[in-house]
Amino acid sequence: MPDQISHWAGARRLVATRENRLRNASWLTLGFLGLVFVAGQLGLYVQYPRLDIPTHFLGGLLLARVFSAQLLHRLTAFVLTALAALGWELGEYLWDAGFGTSLNHGLGDTLSDIFFGLLGAAIALSWRIVWPD
């Protein structure tokens, strides 16, 4: 009986830890998206065009952490992050087409954005020293 109680206590701790990781990663990601929105509204991406690279890198990194905090398999988290990056780029294209903006700056920009998002995801999913599972 004590072994069974110990097993359930350990399982509850594991679930609580996973929920805390998910909550923390989700809040970080939402806060980051808020900063991206504010930076866009302030015209920082026009003033500093290279700000786009760390934005996509950190976005991929944080989103991969959210997915990996709730999913067991890292490959699934990576694929979902890749789909989110593709969706983001498609959204930029559709926004430009619908509203006449210039969020997307051609194929090179799109591929660079996807590359840096996936690089951030790969680092987040392989870096166990900072965020151990």
MODELLER restraints for C-alpha pairs under 7 A, 6 or more apart:
rsr = mdl.restraints
at = mdl.atoms
rsr.add(forms.Gaussian(group=physical.xy_distance, feature=features.Distance(at['CA:18:A'], at['CA:69:A']), mean=6.24, stdev=0.5))
rsr.add(forms.Gaussian(group=physical.xy_distance, feature=features.Distance(at['CA:21:A'], at['CA:69:A']), mean=5.95, stdev=0.5))
rsr.add(forms.Gaussian(group=physical.xy_distance, feature=features.Distance(at['CA:22:A'], at['CA:66:A']), mean=5.84, stdev=0.5))
rsr.add(forms.Gaussian(group=physical.xy_distance, feature=features.Distance(at['CA:22:A'], at['CA:69:A']), mean=5.03, stdev=0.5))
rsr.add(forms.Gaussian(group=physical.xy_distance, feature=features.Distance(at['CA:22:A'], at['CA:70:A']), mean=6.31, stdev=0.5))
rsr.add(forms.Gaussian(group=physical.xy_distance, feature=features.Distance(at['CA:25:A'], at['CA:62:A']), mean=6.70, stdev=0.5))
rsr.add(forms.Gaussian(group=physical.xy_distance, feature=features.Distance(at['CA:25:A'], at['CA:65:A']), mean=6.16, stdev=0.5))
rsr.add(forms.Gaussian(group=physical.xy_distance, feature=features.Distance(at['CA:25:A'], at['CA:66:A']), mean=5.22, stdev=0.5))
rsr.add(forms.Gaussian(group=physical.xy_distance, feature=features.Distance(at['CA:26:A'], at['CA:66:A']), mean=5.83, stdev=0.5))
rsr.add(forms.Gaussian(group=physical.xy_distance, feature=features.Distance(at['CA:29:A'], at['CA:62:A']), mean=5.64, stdev=0.5))
rsr.add(forms.Gaussian(group=physical.xy_distance, feature=features.Distance(at['CA:29:A'], at['CA:63:A']), mean=6.56, stdev=0.5))
rsr.add(forms.Gaussian(group=physical.xy_distance, feature=features.Distance(at['CA:39:A'], at['CA:45:A']), mean=6.88, stdev=0.5))
rsr.add(forms.Gaussian(group=physical.xy_distance, feature=features.Distance(at['CA:45:A'], at['CA:51:A']), mean=6.08, stdev=0.5))
rsr.add(forms.Gaussian(group=physical.xy_distance, feature=features.Distance(at['CA:45:A'], at['CA:52:A']), mean=6.66, stdev=0.5))
rsr.add(forms.Gaussian(group=physical.xy_distance, feature=features.Distance(at['CA:53:A'], at['CA:113:A']), mean=6.64, stdev=0.5))
rsr.add(forms.Gaussian(group=physical.xy_distance, feature=features.Distance(at['CA:53:A'], at['CA:116:A']), mean=6.57, stdev=0.5))
rsr.add(forms.Gaussian(group=physical.xy_distance, feature=features.Distance(at['CA:56:A'], at['CA:113:A']), mean=5.79, stdev=0.5))
rsr.add(forms.Gaussian(group=physical.xy_distance, feature=features.Distance(at['CA:56:A'], at['CA:116:A']), mean=5.76, stdev=0.5))
rsr.add(forms.Gaussian(group=physical.xy_distance, feature=features.Distance(at['CA:56:A'], at['CA:117:A']), mean=4.80, stdev=0.5))
rsr.add(forms.Gaussian(group=physical.xy_distance, feature=features.Distance(at['CA:57:A'], at['CA:116:A']), mean=4.70, stdev=0.5))
rsr.add(forms.Gaussian(group=physical.xy_distance, feature=features.Distance(at['CA:57:A'], at['CA:117:A']), mean=4.51, stdev=0.5))
rsr.add(forms.Gaussian(group=physical.xy_distance, feature=features.Distance(at['CA:57:A'], at['CA:119:A']), mean=6.55, stdev=0.5))
rsr.add(forms.Gaussian(group=physical.xy_distance, feature=features.Distance(at['CA:57:A'], at['CA:120:A']), mean=4.66, stdev=0.5))
rsr.add(forms.Gaussian(group=physical.xy_distance, feature=features.Distance(at['CA:58:A'], at['CA:120:A']), mean=6.05, stdev=0.5))
rsr.add(forms.Gaussian(group=physical.xy_distance, feature=features.Distance(at['CA:59:A'], at['CA:117:A']), mean=6.34, stdev=0.5))
rsr.add(forms.Gaussian(group=physical.xy_distance, feature=features.Distance(at['CA:60:A'], at['CA:81:A']), mean=6.43, stdev=0.5))
rsr.add(forms.Gaussian(group=physical.xy_distance, feature=features.Distance(at['CA:60:A'], at['CA:117:A']), mean=4.16, stdev=0.5))
rsr.add(forms.Gaussian(group=physical.xy_distance, feature=features.Distance(at['CA:60:A'], at['CA:118:A']), mean=5.94, stdev=0.5))
rsr.add(forms.Gaussian(group=physical.xy_distance, feature=features.Distance(at['CA:60:A'], at['CA:120:A']), mean=4.89, stdev=0.5))
rsr.add(forms.Gaussian(group=physical.xy_distance, feature=features.Distance(at['CA:60:A'], at['CA:121:A']), mean=4.80, stdev=0.5))
rsr.add(forms.Gaussian(group=physical.xy_distance, feature=features.Distance(at['CA:61:A'], at['CA:120:A']), mean=4.17, stdev=0.5))
rsr.add(forms.Gaussian(group=physical.xy_distance, feature=features.Distance(at['CA:61:A'], at['CA:121:A']), mean=4.41, stdev=0.5))
rsr.add(forms.Gaussian(group=physical.xy_distance, feature=features.Distance(at['CA:61:A'], at['CA:123:A']), mean=6.97, stdev=0.5))
rsr.add(forms.Gaussian(group=physical.xy_distance, feature=features.Distance(at['CA:61:A'], at['CA:124:A']), mean=5.20, stdev=0.5))
rsr.add(forms.Gaussian(group=physical.xy_distance, feature=features.Distance(at['CA:63:A'], at['CA:81:A']), mean=6.30, stdev=0.5))
rsr.add(forms.Gaussian(group=physical.xy_distance, feature=features.Distance(at['CA:64:A'], at['CA:77:A']), mean=5.78, stdev=0.5))
rsr.add(forms.Gaussian(group=physical.xy_distance, feature=features.Distance(at['CA:64:A'], at['CA:78:A']), mean=6.28, stdev=0.5))
rsr.add(forms.Gaussian(group=physical.xy_distance, feature=features.Distance(at['CA:64:A'], at['CA:81:A']), mean=5.74, stdev=0.5))
rsr.add(forms.Gaussian(group=physical.xy_distance, feature=features.Distance(at['CA:64:A'], at['CA:121:A']), mean=5.12, stdev=0.5))
rsr.add(forms.Gaussian(group=physical.xy_distance, feature=features.Distance(at['CA:64:A'], at['CA:124:A']), mean=6.49, stdev=0.5))
rsr.add(forms.Gaussian(group=physical.xy_distance, feature=features.Distance(at['CA:64:A'], at['CA:125:A']), mean=6.77, stdev=0.5))
rsr.add(forms.Gaussian(group=physical.xy_distance, feature=features.Distance(at['CA:65:A'], at['CA:124:A']), mean=6.37, stdev=0.5))
rsr.add(forms.Gaussian(group=physical.xy_distance, feature=features.Distance(at['CA:67:A'], at['CA:77:A']), mean=4.99, stdev=0.5))
rsr.add(forms.Gaussian(group=physical.xy_distance, feature=features.Distance(at['CA:68:A'], at['CA:74:A']), mean=6.00, stdev=0.5))
rsr.add(forms.Gaussian(group=physical.xy_distance, feature=features.Distance(at['CA:68:A'], at['CA:77:A']), mean=5.31, stdev=0.5))
rsr.add(forms.Gaussian(group=physical.xy_distance, feature=features.Distance(at['CA:71:A'], at['CA:77:A']), mean=6.87, stdev=0.5))
rsr.add(forms.Gaussian(group=physical.xy_distance, feature=features.Distance(at['CA:74:A'], at['CA:125:A']), mean=6.44, stdev=0.5))
rsr.add(forms.Gaussian(group=physical.xy_distance, feature=features.Distance(at['CA:78:A'], at['CA:121:A']), mean=6.32, stdev=0.5))
rsr.add(forms.Gaussian(group=physical.xy_distance, feature=features.Distance(at['CA:81:A'], at['CA:121:A']), mean=6.91, stdev=0.5))
rsr.add(forms.Gaussian(group=physical.xy_distance, feature=features.Distance(at['CA:82:A'], at['CA:118:A']), mean=6.34, stdev=0.5))
rsr.add(forms.Gaussian(group=physical.xy_distance, feature=features.Distance(at['CA:85:A'], at['CA:114:A']), mean=5.80, stdev=0.5))
rsr.add(forms.Gaussian(group=physical.xy_distance, feature=features.Distance(at['CA:85:A'], at['CA:117:A']), mean=6.57, stdev=0.5))
rsr.add(forms.Gaussian(group=physical.xy_distance, feature=features.Distance(at['CA:86:A'], at['CA:114:A']), mean=6.88, stdev=0.5))
rsr.add(forms.Gaussian(group=physical.xy_distance, feature=features.Distance(at['CA:89:A'], at['CA:110:A']), mean=6.46, stdev=0.5))
rsr.add(forms.Gaussian(group=physical.xy_distance, feature=features.Distance(at['CA:92:A'], at['CA:103:A']), mean=5.78, stdev=0.5))
rsr.add(forms.Gaussian(group=physical.xy_distance, feature=features.Distance(at['CA:92:A'], at['CA:104:A']), mean=5.92, stdev=0.5))
rsr.add(forms.Gaussian(group=physical.xy_distance, feature=features.Distance(at['CA:93:A'], at['CA:104:A']), mean=6.01, stdev=0.5))
rsr.add(forms.Gaussian(group=physical.xy_distance, feature=features.Distance(at['CA:95:A'], at['CA:101:A']), mean=6.97, stdev=0.5))
rsr.add(forms.Gaussian(group=physical.xy_distance, feature=features.Distance(at['CA:96:A'], at['CA:102:A']), mean=5.65, stdev=0.5))
rsr.add(forms.Gaussian(group=physical.xy_distance, feature=features.Distance(at['CA:96:A'], at['CA:103:A']), mean=6.30, stdev=0.5))
rsr.add(forms.Gaussian(group=physical.xy_distance, feature=features.Distance(at['CA:104:A'], at['CA:110:A']), mean=6.98, stdev=0.5))
